[in-house]
Amino acid sequence: MTNLHNLHYLTIFLFLFVLVGCLPLEQNQSASQPAASEILPASMMEDIIIHNEFSERAHIGPVPEGIQGDRGIGFIREEHIHTPIDELPQNEEFYLDTEMDTFEPFLGLMNNTDQPKTFLVTLMLNYRQVPFTFNDRPGLLHLIEIPPFNDINFPMSVPISETGRHDIQAVMFEDPFNLRMDYEFRRDVTGYAMGQRIALTVGDDHTPARTFDVLDLEKLPVPEEGISLDVMFRNALQNQASDSALPHRELIHTDTVQLEQPYPLQIIITSDGEYDSGIKAVMPFLNYRQIVLEGQDVIVTSLAVQEEAFFNTELILPEERGVHQLQAIYLVEPYANMLENKELSPFVKGSMRVAFIVE
């Protein structure tokens, strides 16, 4: 196997902590044992591929000097794996000929800490969660541990059946089955999730592979005081949109739900600044699987600067006692060309990770 010192995604990754403002991870967070009521539902492990070995085609190396972030993820072309980092070409726009039907880059995962990190990795194709082959094994969700200070490129592939412009996001959730209920763990503003977005054009057709209905949601100005995050969750019965200006916000971090009872959920989607205004796409996940809310597997709305939108729904939790986790991933301007719009972030961001105890 060959050592790597030059992943392009690591260069981009340096900007993530400036753009997102991610809170530091708590020490020894995975050592905490859940209480009896905080059991891991058996269904949460369904369809998860557990990787105990690295593919012979994986490229393993140390984290390059100067990298400051705790973790990273990104696509890289196989032919550029050995290219010095300051000589790498762009990796936001990819192209395939019409006769090719499989996208086969490498996917890099980085752990820049002195402890092993466990990641749950998934792939979004045109804003739908799809199975893909990672580390030579096919599946929807891939669980893998990255050793300390390691920077590893894994082979991956996903079939592409149509010409046109396709948006792809690789997303990883760190420490996915940590059932800690305390605020110190649940308050992380990214929910220990991050990803990279790219665009793949197949053939000469640049038409987006999917179009969206932009939802006409209730909107208000972002309050001048209090908590304001890109995507937030509240109890819809306890909070109206007009309560938004209250400093405490009454955001959900954990809550208890009775078995077979729907949960009244309000999702607040916010634009704090110029670079995250416009069309925002929010993809909701329950137990790391994409879900449909009010007929939408992706919530798409248009936001002006300093504006927030309110999406009310009923969350149907599994009929299974234990802890179920809700999270969203999101980005701005679906199908945008990031080479033409340099202000767009190449990252997919995560919301706080909310825990529901079903009793």
TAGI-V130274 format. One record per backbone hydrogen bond with DSSP energy under -0.5 kcal/mol. NH is the residue of the N-H (numbers start at 1). CO is the residue of the C=O. If there is no record, write none. Layout:
<<NH	CO> <NH	CO>>
This chain:
<<10	7> <11	7> <11	8> <12	8> <13	9> <14	10> <14	11> <15	12> <16	13> <17	13> <18	15> <19	15> <20	16> <21	17> <29	26> <31	28> <32	29> <38	35> <41	39> <41	323> <44	41> <45	42> <46	43> <48	45> <49	47> <49	141> <50	48> <51	49> <51	143> <52	50> <58	55> <59	153> <60	58> <61	151> <63	149> <67	64> <72	110> <74	108> <76	106> <80	77> <81	78> <83	80> <87	84> <88	85> <94	199> <96	201> <100	97> <103	158> <104	102> <106	76> <107	154> <108	74> <108	106> <109	152> <110	72> <111	150> <112	70> <117	146> <119	117> <119	144> <120	173> <121	119> <121	142> <122	171> <123	130> <124	169> <125	128> <126	124> <126	167> <128	125> <130	123> <132	139> <133	157> <134	132> <134	137> <135	155> <137	134> <139	132> <140	47> <141	47> <142	121> <143	49> <144	119> <144	142> <145	51> <146	117> <147	145> <149	113> <150	111> <150	147> <151	61> <152	109> <153	59> <154	107> <154	152> <156	105> <157	133> <158	103> <160	101> <164	202> <165	207> <166	164> <166	200> <168	198> <169	124> <170	196> <171	122> <171	169> <172	194> <173	120> <174	172> <174	192> <175	118> <176	173> <178	175> <179	177> <185	182> <186	182> <187	183> <188	185> <191	188> <193	190> <194	172> <195	348> <196	170> <197	346> <198	168> <199	92> <200	166> <201	94> <202	164> <202	200> <203	96> <203	201> <205	202> <206	204> <209	165> <214	212> <215	213> <215	300> <217	215> <218	310> <220	308> <222	306> <227	247> <232	268> <234	266> <235	250> <236	234> <236	264> <239	235> <243	240> <244	241> <245	242> <246	243> <249	246> <250	248> <251	248> <252	233> <253	254> <255	355> <257	357> <261	258> <263	315> <264	262> <265	263> <265	313> <266	234> <267	311> <268	232> <268	266> <269	267> <269	309> <270	230> <270	268> <271	307> <276	273> <277	274> <278	303> <280	301> <281	331> <282	280> <282	299> <283	329> <284	282> <285	327> <286	289> <287	325> <289	286> <291	284> <293	296> <296	293> <297	295> <299	282> <300	298> <301	280> <303	278> <306	271> <307	271> <307	304> <308	220> <309	269> <310	218> <311	267> <312	310> <313	265> <315	263> <315	313> <316	314> <317	315> <320	318> <322	358> <323	39> <324	322> <324	356> <326	354> <327	285> <329	283> <330	349> <331	281> <333	279> <336	333> <338	336> <340	337> <341	337> <342	340> <344	341> <348	195> <349	330> <350	193> <351	328> <352	231> <354	326> <354	352> <355	253> <356	324> <357	255> <358	322> <358	356> <359	257> <359	357>>
